[in-house]
Amino acid sequence: MKKIFSLTFILLLALFLSGCSSEPAVKKSDTGICHKDGTNYYKNTKNFTPYDSIEDCLDSGGRLPKK
């Protein structure tokens, strides 16, 4: 019984964690540049405001990268 409980707990935890995204779709840097996931500086951007979409980021006063 204890083994079944442990396996169930691990499975539920794995399902929960797989649905949690640790990174937002878009990061607006402190300098106001909107970086989409997968772009050059996205992973390097550490101080940011998260956004669900590039449109939301731009509407907040952000801008696209020059490159």
WOWOUR-V327589 format. One line per field, one symbol per residue. phi: phi as a letter, one per 30 degrees, with the letter a starting at -180 (. if undefined). Layout:
phi = ???
This chain:
phi = .ddddddddddddddddddccdbddbccdddicccdejdecedddccacdbdbdddddddjdbdddc
